[in-house]
Amino acid sequence: MSELLERGRNRLEWARAHMGVLAAIRKDLVKTKPFRGLRVGMALHVEAKTGVLALTLKEAGAHVRLASCNPLSTDDAVVAALRDEGLDTYAKKWETNAEYDDNLHKVLDLKPNVVIDDGADLIYRLHTKRRELLRDVIGANEETTTGIIRVRAMEREKKLAFPVFDVNDAQMKHLFDNRYGTGQSTIDGIMTATNLLLAGKRFVVAGYGWCGRGVAMRARGMGAHVIVTEVDPVKAIEAKLDGFEVMRMADAAKLADFLVTATGDRDVVTAKHLRTVKDGCVLANAGHFNVEVSVADLEKMATKKRRVREFVDEYSLRGGKKVYVLGEGRLVNLAAGQGHPVEIMDMSFALQALCAERLATKGTRMEARVYPVPHELDERVARLKLRELGVAIDRLTPAQRAYLASWTEGT
Protein backbone atom coordinates (compact mmCIF):
# COMPACT_ATOMS: atom_id res chain seq x y z
CA MET A 1 0.00 0.00 0.00
CA SER A 2 1.34 3.43 -0.91
CA GLU A 3 2.09 5.97 1.80
CA LEU A 4 -0.49 8.35 0.27
CA LEU A 5 -3.24 5.71 0.32
CA GLU A 6 -2.46 4.68 3.89
CA ARG A 7 -2.55 8.31 5.02
CA GLY A 8 -5.91 8.78 3.32
CA ARG A 9 -7.37 5.67 4.90
CA ASN A 10 -6.22 6.81 8.32
CA ARG A 11 -7.80 10.24 7.81
CA LEU A 12 -11.11 8.69 6.76
CA GLU A 13 -11.00 6.39 9.77
CA TRP A 14 -10.27 9.30 12.12
CA ALA A 15 -13.12 11.38 10.70
CA ARG A 16 -15.58 8.47 10.80
CA ALA A 17 -14.70 7.80 14.45
CA HIS A 18 -15.66 11.38 15.37
CA MET A 19 -18.84 11.70 13.30
CA GLY A 20 -21.36 10.05 15.61
CA VAL A 21 -24.43 11.91 14.32
CA LEU A 22 -23.86 10.84 10.73
CA ALA A 23 -23.07 7.31 11.96
CA ALA A 24 -26.51 7.08 13.60
CA ILE A 25 -28.18 8.27 10.39
CA ARG A 26 -26.04 5.92 8.30
CA LYS A 27 -27.48 2.90 10.14
CA ASP A 28 -31.00 3.84 9.01
CA LEU A 29 -29.94 4.69 5.46
CA VAL A 30 -28.08 1.41 5.00
CA LYS A 31 -31.19 -0.50 6.12
CA THR A 32 -33.69 1.37 3.93
CA LYS A 33 -31.40 2.01 0.91
CA PRO A 34 -33.33 5.15 -0.21
CA PHE A 35 -30.74 5.86 -2.95
CA ARG A 36 -30.91 2.43 -4.57
CA GLY A 37 -30.72 2.97 -8.32
CA LEU A 38 -30.11 6.70 -8.02
CA ARG A 39 -27.10 8.69 -9.19
CA VAL A 40 -25.69 11.36 -6.85
CA GLY A 41 -23.34 14.07 -8.12
CA MET A 42 -21.34 15.95 -5.50
CA ALA A 43 -19.12 19.05 -5.61
CA LEU A 44 -17.70 19.61 -2.13
CA HIS A 45 -14.30 20.19 -0.58
CA VAL A 46 -12.71 16.78 -1.04
CA GLU A 47 -11.26 15.91 2.34
CA ALA A 48 -11.92 13.33 5.02
CA LYS A 49 -15.28 14.56 6.34
CA THR A 50 -16.66 14.84 2.83
CA GLY A 51 -15.34 11.37 2.12
CA VAL A 52 -17.36 9.95 4.99
CA LEU A 53 -20.53 11.58 3.62
CA ALA A 54 -19.88 10.31 0.09
CA LEU A 55 -19.25 6.77 1.32
CA THR A 56 -22.41 6.95 3.45
CA LEU A 57 -24.50 7.72 0.36
CA LYS A 58 -22.75 4.92 -1.53
CA GLU A 59 -23.55 2.48 1.28
CA ALA A 60 -27.17 3.66 1.10
CA GLY A 61 -27.38 2.50 -2.51
CA ALA A 62 -26.28 5.51 -4.56
CA HIS A 63 -23.87 5.61 -7.46
CA VAL A 64 -21.75 8.59 -6.38
CA ARG A 65 -19.37 10.84 -8.25
CA LEU A 66 -17.42 13.48 -6.38
CA ALA A 67 -15.44 16.53 -7.48
CA SER A 68 -13.96 19.45 -5.57
CA CYS A 69 -15.79 22.75 -5.27
CA ASN A 70 -12.51 24.68 -5.09
CA PRO A 71 -9.15 24.20 -6.86
CA LEU A 72 -7.13 24.30 -3.64
CA SER A 73 -9.31 22.46 -1.12
CA THR A 74 -8.58 18.83 -2.02
CA ASP A 75 -6.70 16.36 0.18
CA ASP A 76 -4.90 14.08 -2.30
CA ALA A 77 -4.51 11.34 0.30
CA VAL A 78 -8.26 11.19 0.82
CA VAL A 79 -8.80 11.08 -2.96
CA ALA A 80 -6.55 8.02 -3.14
CA ALA A 81 -8.47 6.33 -0.31
CA LEU A 82 -11.87 7.09 -1.84
CA ARG A 83 -10.82 5.72 -5.21
CA ASP A 84 -9.56 2.61 -3.44
CA GLU A 85 -13.06 2.28 -1.94
CA GLY A 86 -14.51 2.34 -5.45
CA LEU A 87 -15.90 5.86 -5.28
CA ASP A 88 -15.55 7.90 -8.49
CA THR A 89 -13.53 10.95 -7.39
CA TYR A 90 -12.28 13.70 -9.69
CA ALA A 91 -10.12 16.13 -7.76
CA LYS A 92 -6.56 17.05 -6.88
CA LYS A 93 -4.80 19.76 -4.93
CA TRP A 94 -3.66 22.75 -7.01
CA GLU A 95 -6.05 22.14 -9.90
CA THR A 96 -5.95 24.65 -12.71
CA ASN A 97 -9.21 26.40 -13.49
CA ALA A 98 -9.53 24.26 -16.63
CA GLU A 99 -9.01 21.04 -14.64
CA TYR A 100 -11.52 22.22 -12.05
CA ASP A 101 -14.15 22.83 -14.72
CA ASP A 102 -13.41 19.52 -16.43
CA ASN A 103 -13.82 17.61 -13.17
CA LEU A 104 -17.20 19.21 -12.52
CA HIS A 105 -18.32 18.11 -15.97
CA LYS A 106 -17.11 14.57 -15.27
CA VAL A 107 -19.47 14.52 -12.29
CA LEU A 108 -22.30 15.77 -14.49
CA ASP A 109 -21.51 13.08 -17.06
CA LEU A 110 -23.04 10.68 -14.53
CA LYS A 111 -26.43 12.31 -15.29
CA PRO A 112 -27.13 12.82 -11.57
CA ASN A 113 -30.58 12.49 -10.06
CA VAL A 114 -29.57 14.21 -6.81
CA VAL A 115 -26.97 17.00 -6.64
CA ILE A 116 -25.07 17.97 -3.49
CA ASP A 117 -23.39 21.29 -4.16
CA ASP A 118 -21.11 23.73 -2.37
CA GLY A 119 -21.06 27.09 -4.15
CA ALA A 120 -23.69 26.10 -6.77
CA ASP A 121 -21.16 25.38 -9.52
CA LEU A 122 -22.85 22.10 -10.45
CA ILE A 123 -26.27 23.75 -10.33
CA TYR A 124 -25.02 26.62 -12.49
CA ARG A 125 -23.57 24.30 -15.12
CA LEU A 126 -26.75 22.22 -15.22
CA HIS A 127 -28.76 25.36 -16.00
CA THR A 128 -26.32 26.69 -18.63
CA LYS A 129 -23.83 24.33 -20.29
CA ARG A 130 -25.55 21.00 -19.52
CA ARG A 131 -29.26 21.74 -19.82
CA GLU A 132 -29.87 18.40 -21.53
CA LEU A 133 -29.32 16.77 -18.13
CA LEU A 134 -32.04 18.73 -16.30
CA ARG A 135 -34.66 16.08 -17.03
CA ASP A 136 -32.71 13.60 -14.90
CA VAL A 137 -32.38 15.86 -11.84
CA ILE A 138 -34.84 15.35 -8.96
CA GLY A 139 -33.31 18.09 -6.81
CA ALA A 140 -30.25 19.47 -5.05
CA ASN A 141 -28.77 20.55 -1.74
CA GLU A 142 -26.72 23.74 -1.39
CA GLU A 143 -24.79 24.43 1.81
CA THR A 144 -22.93 27.71 1.35
CA THR A 145 -23.96 31.33 1.71
CA THR A 146 -22.42 32.06 -1.70
CA GLY A 147 -24.26 29.19 -3.35
CA ILE A 148 -27.61 30.14 -1.83
CA ILE A 149 -27.19 33.71 -3.12
CA ARG A 150 -26.78 32.28 -6.63
CA VAL A 151 -29.67 29.82 -6.33
CA ARG A 152 -32.08 32.41 -4.93
CA ALA A 153 -31.17 34.73 -7.80
CA MET A 154 -32.10 31.92 -10.20
CA GLU A 155 -35.37 31.42 -8.35
CA ARG A 156 -36.21 35.15 -8.52
CA GLU A 157 -35.57 35.16 -12.24
CA LYS A 158 -37.72 32.01 -12.63
CA LYS A 159 -34.74 30.12 -14.04
CA LEU A 160 -34.52 27.42 -11.36
CA ALA A 161 -35.48 24.07 -12.90
CA PHE A 162 -35.62 21.79 -9.82
CA PRO A 163 -36.09 22.00 -6.03
CA VAL A 164 -33.09 22.99 -3.90
CA PHE A 165 -32.76 22.56 -0.16
CA ASP A 166 -31.11 25.56 1.54
CA VAL A 167 -28.92 23.56 3.88
CA ASN A 168 -26.80 26.64 4.61
CA ASP A 169 -29.51 28.39 6.59
CA ALA A 170 -30.60 25.39 8.64
CA GLN A 171 -30.03 26.10 12.33
CA MET A 172 -27.83 23.05 12.81
CA LYS A 173 -25.67 24.26 9.95
CA HIS A 174 -25.16 28.01 10.11
CA LEU A 175 -25.17 28.38 13.89
CA PHE A 176 -22.27 25.94 14.21
CA ASP A 177 -20.61 25.32 10.84
CA ASN A 178 -20.51 28.97 9.76
CA ARG A 179 -19.63 30.36 13.17
CA TYR A 180 -17.56 27.80 15.11
CA GLY A 181 -16.35 25.90 12.05
CA THR A 182 -15.24 28.91 10.02
CA GLY A 183 -13.88 30.65 13.10
CA GLN A 184 -11.57 27.82 14.14
CA SER A 185 -10.60 26.65 10.66
CA THR A 186 -9.77 30.15 9.39
CA ILE A 187 -7.40 30.74 12.28
CA ASP A 188 -5.97 27.26 11.68
CA GLY A 189 -5.34 28.10 8.01
CA ILE A 190 -3.67 31.42 8.83
CA MET A 191 -1.45 29.85 11.48
CA THR A 192 -0.49 26.93 9.23
CA ALA A 193 0.35 29.25 6.35
CA THR A 194 2.27 31.90 8.28
CA ASN A 195 3.37 30.63 11.72
CA LEU A 196 2.96 34.25 12.89
CA LEU A 197 1.72 35.53 16.23
CA LEU A 198 -1.83 36.90 16.39
CA ALA A 199 -1.72 38.25 19.94
CA GLY A 200 -1.42 42.02 20.00
CA LYS A 201 -1.94 42.37 16.24
CA ARG A 202 -4.68 44.38 14.54
CA PHE A 203 -6.94 41.84 12.87
CA VAL A 204 -9.54 43.18 10.42
CA VAL A 205 -12.60 41.03 9.61
CA ALA A 206 -14.68 42.10 6.62
CA GLY A 207 -18.28 41.02 7.13
CA TYR A 208 -20.14 40.20 10.34
CA GLY A 209 -22.41 37.42 9.17
CA TRP A 210 -22.15 34.08 10.92
CA CYS A 211 -18.76 33.35 9.35
CA GLY A 212 -17.38 36.77 10.21
CA ARG A 213 -18.69 36.46 13.76
CA GLY A 214 -16.82 33.21 14.16
CA VAL A 215 -13.56 34.57 12.79
CA ALA A 216 -13.77 37.72 14.93
CA MET A 217 -14.55 35.71 18.05
CA ARG A 218 -11.64 33.30 17.55
CA ALA A 219 -9.17 36.05 16.62
CA ARG A 220 -10.06 37.91 19.81
CA GLY A 221 -9.58 34.66 21.71
CA MET A 222 -6.04 34.51 20.32
CA GLY A 223 -5.33 37.96 21.74
CA ALA A 224 -5.76 40.00 18.56
CA HIS A 225 -7.25 43.48 18.49
CA VAL A 226 -10.22 42.93 16.16
CA ILE A 227 -11.76 45.51 13.82
CA VAL A 228 -14.93 44.72 11.85
CA THR A 229 -16.06 46.28 8.58
CA GLU A 230 -19.68 46.03 7.43
CA VAL A 231 -22.21 47.40 4.94
CA ASP A 232 -25.27 46.27 6.94
CA PRO A 233 -26.12 48.82 9.66
CA VAL A 234 -27.78 46.21 11.89
CA LYS A 235 -24.78 43.88 11.78
CA ALA A 236 -22.47 46.83 12.35
CA ILE A 237 -24.31 47.69 15.56
CA GLU A 238 -24.18 44.06 16.63
CA ALA A 239 -20.41 43.96 16.09
CA LYS A 240 -20.01 47.19 18.06
CA LEU A 241 -22.08 45.88 20.98
CA ASP A 242 -20.14 42.62 20.86
CA GLY A 243 -17.10 44.72 21.76
CA PHE A 244 -15.37 45.14 18.39
CA GLU A 245 -14.24 48.31 16.70
CA VAL A 246 -16.29 49.02 13.57
CA MET A 247 -15.11 51.20 10.72
CA ARG A 248 -14.99 51.50 6.94
CA MET A 249 -12.61 49.28 5.01
CA ALA A 250 -10.77 52.38 3.74
CA ASP A 251 -9.85 53.20 7.34
CA ALA A 252 -9.41 49.66 8.65
CA ALA A 253 -7.06 48.58 5.85
CA LYS A 254 -4.48 51.17 6.94
CA LEU A 255 -4.30 49.59 10.39
CA ALA A 256 -4.41 45.88 9.56
CA ASP A 257 -1.66 43.43 10.38
CA PHE A 258 -4.06 40.70 9.23
CA LEU A 259 -7.08 41.29 7.00
CA VAL A 260 -9.62 38.52 6.44
CA THR A 261 -12.66 38.75 4.16
CA ALA A 262 -15.83 36.78 4.93
CA THR A 263 -18.60 38.50 2.97
CA GLY A 264 -19.54 36.30 0.01
CA ASP A 265 -19.25 39.36 -2.24
CA ARG A 266 -16.60 40.56 -4.68
CA ASP A 267 -14.08 43.42 -4.58
CA VAL A 268 -14.06 43.86 -0.82
CA VAL A 269 -10.35 44.69 -0.90
CA THR A 270 -9.25 46.45 -4.09
CA ALA A 271 -6.44 48.66 -5.35
CA LYS A 272 -7.60 51.71 -3.38
CA HIS A 273 -7.20 49.71 -0.14
CA LEU A 274 -4.03 47.90 -1.20
CA ARG A 275 -2.26 51.22 -1.80
CA THR A 276 -2.72 52.13 1.87
CA VAL A 277 -2.07 48.84 3.70
CA LYS A 278 0.90 48.55 6.03
CA ASP A 279 4.16 46.91 5.09
CA GLY A 280 3.86 43.22 6.00
CA CYS A 281 0.06 43.09 5.94
CA VAL A 282 -1.30 39.54 5.57
CA LEU A 283 -4.41 39.15 3.39
CA ALA A 284 -6.66 36.10 3.57
CA ASN A 285 -10.13 35.14 2.41
CA ALA A 286 -12.66 32.97 4.23
CA GLY A 287 -15.38 33.34 1.57
CA HIS A 288 -16.17 30.60 -0.93
CA PHE A 289 -14.80 32.16 -4.13
CA ASN A 290 -11.51 34.01 -4.69
CA VAL A 291 -13.19 37.29 -5.60
CA GLU A 292 -13.18 39.12 -2.26
CA VAL A 293 -9.52 40.19 -2.26
CA SER A 294 -8.67 41.52 -5.72
CA VAL A 295 -5.52 39.58 -6.45
CA ALA A 296 -5.77 40.90 -10.01
CA ASP A 297 -5.29 44.45 -8.70
CA LEU A 298 -2.35 43.33 -6.61
CA GLU A 299 -0.75 41.62 -9.62
CA LYS A 300 -0.96 44.89 -11.56
CA MET A 301 0.46 46.94 -8.70
CA ALA A 302 3.34 44.61 -7.79
CA THR A 303 6.88 45.08 -8.98
CA LYS A 304 7.77 41.55 -7.93
CA LYS A 305 6.00 38.40 -6.76
CA ARG A 306 7.44 35.28 -5.16
CA ARG A 307 6.20 32.33 -3.11
CA VAL A 308 7.88 32.56 0.27
CA ARG A 309 6.03 29.70 1.99
CA GLU A 310 3.86 26.91 0.61
CA PHE A 311 0.66 28.94 0.86
CA VAL A 312 2.08 32.48 1.05
CA ASP A 313 2.72 34.75 -1.94
CA GLU A 314 4.76 37.90 -1.31
CA TYR A 315 3.98 40.95 -3.43
CA SER A 316 6.55 43.75 -3.51
CA LEU A 317 5.02 47.16 -4.19
CA ARG A 318 6.61 50.43 -5.21
CA GLY A 319 8.47 52.02 -2.35
CA GLY A 320 9.57 48.68 -0.93
CA LYS A 321 6.35 47.72 0.83
CA LYS A 322 5.52 43.98 0.93
CA VAL A 323 2.04 42.46 1.13
CA TYR A 324 1.29 38.77 1.66
CA VAL A 325 -1.64 36.81 0.21
CA LEU A 326 -2.57 33.40 1.62
CA GLY A 327 -3.78 30.54 -0.53
CA GLU A 328 -3.97 32.67 -3.70
CA GLY A 329 -6.93 34.50 -2.17
CA ARG A 330 -9.01 31.32 -2.04
CA LEU A 331 -10.72 30.18 1.15
CA VAL A 332 -7.83 29.98 3.54
CA ASN A 333 -9.31 27.41 5.92
CA LEU A 334 -9.09 24.70 3.26
CA ALA A 335 -6.41 26.07 0.93
CA ALA A 336 -3.90 26.20 3.79
CA GLY A 337 -5.71 24.51 6.69
CA GLN A 338 -7.62 21.33 7.44
CA GLY A 339 -11.11 22.70 6.99
CA HIS A 340 -13.79 22.75 9.66
CA PRO A 341 -13.43 20.55 12.75
CA VAL A 342 -14.74 17.00 12.28
CA GLU A 343 -17.52 17.29 14.87
CA ILE A 344 -18.84 20.45 13.20
CA MET A 345 -19.03 18.85 9.76
CA ASP A 346 -20.67 15.83 11.34
CA MET A 347 -23.76 17.96 11.99
CA SER A 348 -23.69 19.68 8.59
CA PHE A 349 -23.22 16.45 6.68
CA ALA A 350 -25.92 14.73 8.71
CA LEU A 351 -28.27 17.41 7.38
CA GLN A 352 -26.93 16.87 3.87
CA ALA A 353 -27.66 13.15 4.10
CA LEU A 354 -31.18 13.68 5.46
CA CYS A 355 -32.04 16.32 2.85
CA ALA A 356 -30.70 14.10 0.09
CA GLU A 357 -32.89 11.28 1.43
CA ARG A 358 -35.90 13.62 1.38
CA LEU A 359 -35.17 14.47 -2.25
CA ALA A 360 -34.75 10.80 -3.14
CA THR A 361 -38.10 9.84 -1.58
CA LYS A 362 -40.25 12.95 -2.12
CA GLY A 363 -38.38 15.20 -4.54
CA THR A 364 -40.47 14.34 -7.58
CA ARG A 365 -43.48 15.89 -5.82
CA MET A 366 -41.66 19.13 -4.93
CA GLU A 367 -41.83 22.37 -6.90
CA ALA A 368 -38.80 23.98 -8.55
CA ARG A 369 -37.94 26.47 -5.81
CA VAL A 370 -35.65 26.93 -2.80
CA TYR A 371 -36.83 25.09 0.31
CA PRO A 372 -35.76 25.55 3.91
CA VAL A 373 -34.57 22.42 5.67
CA PRO A 374 -37.65 20.90 7.37
CA HIS A 375 -37.70 21.62 11.09
CA GLU A 376 -37.99 17.95 11.98
CA LEU A 377 -34.68 17.20 10.23
CA ASP A 378 -32.94 20.08 12.03
CA GLU A 379 -34.32 18.84 15.35
CA ARG A 380 -33.36 15.24 14.65
CA VAL A 381 -29.74 16.23 14.10
CA ALA A 382 -29.80 18.40 17.25
CA ARG A 383 -31.17 15.57 19.41
CA LEU A 384 -28.66 13.08 18.02
CA LYS A 385 -25.85 15.52 18.82
CA LEU A 386 -27.12 16.04 22.36
CA ARG A 387 -27.25 12.28 22.84
CA GLU A 388 -23.66 11.98 21.62
CA LEU A 389 -22.61 14.74 24.04
CA GLY A 390 -24.36 13.02 26.92
CA VAL A 391 -26.62 16.02 27.47
CA ALA A 392 -30.24 15.64 28.63
CA ILE A 393 -32.70 18.51 28.27
CA ASP A 394 -36.25 19.13 29.43
CA ARG A 395 -39.39 18.62 27.34
CA LEU A 396 -42.52 20.73 27.46
CA THR A 397 -45.44 19.31 29.39
CA PRO A 398 -48.83 19.07 27.63
CA ALA A 399 -50.01 22.02 29.72
CA GLN A 400 -46.98 24.09 28.68
CA ARG A 401 -47.56 23.28 25.01
CA ALA A 402 -51.20 24.27 25.32
CA TYR A 403 -50.26 27.54 27.02
CA LEU A 404 -47.78 28.47 24.27
CA ALA A 405 -50.40 27.71 21.62
CA SER A 406 -53.19 29.64 23.26
CA TRP A 407 -54.24 33.27 22.92
CA THR A 408 -56.92 33.19 25.62
CA GLU A 409 -54.77 32.38 28.66
CA GLY A 410 -53.00 35.24 30.39
CA THR A 411 -50.97 35.45 33.55
Steps between C-alpha positions, in 0.01 A plus 500: 500500500634843409575754771242738347225236505578397857491863613164547330354189658615614842342843449169345395511270801573791735215708358254209510588433865404858592182532293248335731193686371557393141579147623156477664333619179714265291356198684148594387606585145686172454189309612250687281729564198307814388759571226483157338519554125561873530801699383641767734735771373700688762722810489642556848840558655659159454645413838434242768164623632362528149632153429298358787183663363565373147563146623184518713291577191675220311420256781138618482479384139610801295741510210712798608738725313695764687698805390648792691317830530828693518836452323702510822282316752573137410688253720680272252539226760125485552446489122725194482308331783160576347605363163626189677150467650355506149361852517535704179702805610625775270716743693856592588676771695614799292261439211510751219174675422468286186552178699249618759237561233574169329459309826162660565388390155621146570264495798217625280579231243347260753161663424430551872155467651601672825760779517690597815668832433728744679505836322237401238753428225331172407158665512625787284645268237182292490299814422744633237749264334328167577129574470439166329555337840228696683238235427695252713533726806254449788653774715806638676648608831705819535693569820686828454397862536654573159316213335165595652542857371541357149211254530259759640591732213407219260173450685416873483564501128285185461798311359522230768404165346486272808453521879800599713533457874665800670719300734712808573229675698391200705557571869720195548716621214551875516499537878790256532666438163510865392588639841707244694621310194611801297636674808731217604597383152583850373737559789643152440563584133667832582722343765596208275584732212692765693610373844459862617376628834145637516511635855530877506448535124226701330274246333240634255194285419292607201140392551314418821273222383526166675839427343638842586369469855687175540826636363479815714422299812791259450747775407411686819548175690854485361571845642457704182351848493203445267346758266183421303387656173138475385247637251194387700415755772334239723800267489731795557316586821513137607877490446540823697293369792694174488804710590673542163613817331295571187618718215512530122738278307684810373592582860544146631735392220758759609518342845489129417775255582260227385198559277246223444196523272183303577223672304406280204529806275765620256752786510502544876871583492610676181781721374384805697540300824817319394677832440454591867565171683797471733826336406470131591120487494364145463189461282275195518153404384247283682228537234421226250637656180829685444332828409501683834866607500585633154815306427475632144548855631794388709660329199479827306642705786788267591854547381589147605323185617644188660376205705668523838315214672283221362180703525642854519564727201704815563422805288757780492347841432659827398686659786610166642178404676417126510152348520425131553207304355407159641379214285481713183204683653292182513329386819789480739352243738522229234768637267751513786319331790309182575151637455232505767536280809369145453222529759368816333481340156336198658191713565507672160547177309230328703265768367634446149427128523148553636414764239634278224281218634199734495573585137542133411165404656285811446687725258291414196199655676682824589483824303803661335586749774729546801382316811607546860619187676192348670495572872471133589831425325674788680362376832596140430862599445494717815363217716751251361781744580373552854487124548859470378605776742325328788274800555138462616254787464145562616186449291187711512208358693161476324382795709803707396442419133136599531594827670748593225238424235221693664395863466232492770715419804677786673703521816 
